Each structure stands twice: as C-alpha cells, then as structure tokens.
Amino acid sequence: MACKLHNNMVMGDGLEIPAIGLGTGSMREENELATTLNNALEIGYRHIDTAFAYKNEAFIGRVLKKWFSSGKLKREDVFITTKLPVPGVHQSRVEMFMKKSLENLQLEYVDLYLIHFPIGTKYFGDESEDNLKEVDDFDHIEIWKKMEEQVDAGRTKAIGLSNFNQRQIEKIMKSARIKPTCLQIEIHVDFQQRDLINFCHKNGIVVVAYSPLGAPGRNLQNRKMAPVINSEKIGKLAKKYNKTPGQIMLRYLLQNNIVAVPKSSRLERLKENIDVFHFEISENDMKSLNELEGGKDARLSFRGLIPGIEKHPEYPFED
Ligand SMILES: NC(=O)c1ccc[n+]([C@@H]2O[C@H](COP(=O)([O-])OP(=O)(O)OC[C@H]3O[C@@H](n4cnc5c(N)ncnc54)[C@H](OP(=O)(O)O)[C@@H]3O)[C@@H](O)[C@H]2O)c1
C-alpha cells in the first residue's frame, strides 16, 4: 500500500481508493449537502463516504446525477462508499438494504459496501422509531455470504466492515470467499487503534479513519477529552510546517497508511483537508504525535446507540 505523496491507495483486491474522502455523516440538510458536494467535486474530491443511516443518500444521488449526465464526471471517476444500517445487519435484509441504497443514490453500483456496525437490530420499516431498540438474532458468517452475493451481482465492487474488532474480522475471514477489503473505524491522533490497524495492514485490509479530526465541531455526549485539534502540540506543529492543525492531523494518518474521510461544509476547510499530499511530517514529529494517544477515553462514537448494547457479546469495543 503506497500513499505518501499521491491521492490514491491500493486496496487489497487491487481496487483504488482515494486517500482523502468527503465524510457526509452529519449532513442531513439537502441544500447544505448539495453545495458542499458540488464544491468538493469541483476542487477534486473523488471519494464520498455516506451510509443508509445518514438519510442523505438521495441528496448525494441527485448531485451526482447532474455531474454524470452533464459529462463533467464519469461514474468511474468517483469512489462511493455506503453502509448496511444496523437494522439491516441480518442475513435476510442485506440485499434489500443494498438495493435501497442504490436506488437512493441513483447508481447501478457502489465502490464499497460496508457493514456499518457488528450488531443488528429488529427492523420495523424505514420510518419506524423502534428500529434501534431491540437487538435481533444475526449471524456474521451468513451476513457476509449475502455481502459476497452483492459483489457477484455487480451491486458493489468491494465489501468491508465498520466498527468490527479483530476477533470479529478474523471469524469472517476464515470462511470468506471474498475477503473484507476495508475496515472503517474511528481514528484520530489521540485515538490511534494501533493493534487493529497493524492487524488489518498485515492482512491486506485498507483502513479508513472516521472522525479523523476528532469531530471537533460536533456536540457529542460521549466526549470525555477536549478536541485534540486544539492541543498545544498540534498547534505548534501546524506553525512549524506552515499548515493548519487539521492538515497535521490528516497528514499524520496518511503517513500511517490510513485513508481519511473528514467532514466539512466550509469551502476553505474542504480545500485545506484535501491539500495534504505535498508535505511530510518528520519521523521525530510523527513519534511525538504518537504520544498524544489518549486511550479509551478518547473514543467518541457509539456509546448508548442501542439500549444495553454494551453488554452484548458482539459489542465490538471492549475486546
Ligand atoms: N462508520 C462509522 O460508524 C462512522 C461514524 C462516524 C463518522 N463516520 C464518517 O466519518 C466522517 C467524518 O467524521 P466526523 O464528521 O464525525 O468527524 P471529523 O471529520 O473528524 O470532524 C468534522 C468536524 O470538524 C470540523 N472541521 C472540518 N475540517 C476542519 C478543519 N480543517 N479544521 C477544523 N475543523 C474542521 C467540521 O466543521 P465544519 O463542517 O463547520 O467545517 C465538523 O464539525 C463522517 O462524516 C462520516 O462520513 C463514520
């Protein structure tokens, strides 16, 4: 896997994924998302991260349709990831949700389809408020077979996982006909997930960092530590390299061979976040950034997603 000074990383099966993508997770308003996505595509983003759960696939689909039908971009120019939602994490619902995402996005295929989270809940229809309340019986091996069928059917080029731990990934890999090509997990400089990343890299699994800037603007109930982007160390390095704190954080990930999907709806930041390919953080400064590791307290995501979920045997984060 090479990424140092260019914008593409090679995935395990030879597919290429641009090393910086646009995160769209908290963009639920169509005008904001359309403006952001148009700006992002205009300035060179070619990787979009969405999910059925973000409820914005249809907005993205409408923007993409204009770009493709005007001939400004071809479908194969853009790498699009979407995710099987938690109520879809059941062997009987993978194909249905895959098709819903493709319909929303107005696409014949996505580049990468991820299982969003290792625990599935009962599904009562898309609009139901009960969808995230009750854990269902699910079987990762059977679900993975259904994911493989989506590749066979040409609905996705590659399949992968999000928020799975090493034990869960190993179990899937043992019986997989098509190995997971990607793991998307929370990573920021104070939450480094080194063991899991090393495991993935050894097994040819590309790692994508979500919340790569530590989600500084998001009002997260789970936040136990101050956003690391405001730390003195990051600030000093930003000055030293004549870059912004965000660029230091993203460059740190790239130099660790990690793809990142930062979210911003501001044009200046969109430009900043993708302009990280033409400088290099020195080995010593990389080591000093490693020291920012904050352990479990730095994790931001998924506590309390489903009532009682932390006690479920497949809860991924306490292994
Ligand atoms: N797989 C999963 O379970 C999962 C979970 C969470 C997120 N994700 C994905 O990861 C993406 C990114 O994660 P995230 O949105 O949680 O966090 P993030 O990208 O780390 O941070 C986004 C926040 O940082 C601000 N920001 C962006 N660029 C900046 C810069 N250069 N300097 C300072 N602040 C900056 C943004 O504000 P402005 O918009 O105002 O610039 C926004 O509030 C999501 O959009 C989603 O696609 C996946």
The ligand as an ORCA input file, in Angstrom:
! r2SCAN-3c Opt
* xyz 0 1
  N     -18.511      4.256     10.147
  C     -18.964      4.927     11.175
  O     -19.511      4.362     12.118
  C     -18.799      6.416     11.212
  C     -19.006      7.122     12.411
  C     -18.803      8.497     12.407
  C     -18.423      9.144     11.236
  N     -18.261      8.443     10.069
  C     -17.858      9.108      8.799
  O     -16.725      9.906      9.045
  C     -16.976     11.237      8.631
  C     -16.179     12.233      9.422
  O     -16.390     12.088     10.800
  P     -16.971     13.230     11.738
  O     -17.865     14.122     10.964
  O     -17.509     12.552     12.937
  O     -15.672     13.989     12.249
  P     -14.465     14.824     11.618
  O     -14.443     14.732     10.162
  O     -13.287     14.455     12.417
  O     -14.833     16.309     12.067
  C     -15.838     17.042     11.461
  C     -15.954     18.364     12.205
  O     -14.710     19.068     12.095
  C     -14.893     20.355     11.514
  N     -13.773     20.537     10.575
  C     -13.639     20.019      9.341
  N     -12.465     20.340      8.788
  C     -11.824     21.104      9.712
  C     -10.562     21.737      9.738
  N      -9.726     21.659      8.707
  N     -10.222     22.422     10.857
  C     -11.066     22.497     11.915
  N     -12.271     21.909     11.950
  C     -12.651     21.220     10.861
  C     -16.243     20.284     10.816
  O     -16.891     21.541     10.878
  P     -17.337     22.336      9.538
  O     -18.238     21.437      8.749
  O     -18.008     23.540     10.081
  O     -16.058     22.647      8.822
  C     -17.009     19.273     11.650
  O     -17.641     19.881     12.740
  C     -18.481     11.365      8.792
  O     -18.985     12.472      8.091
  C     -18.934     10.039      8.248
  O     -18.911     10.054      6.835
  C     -18.421      7.091     10.050
*
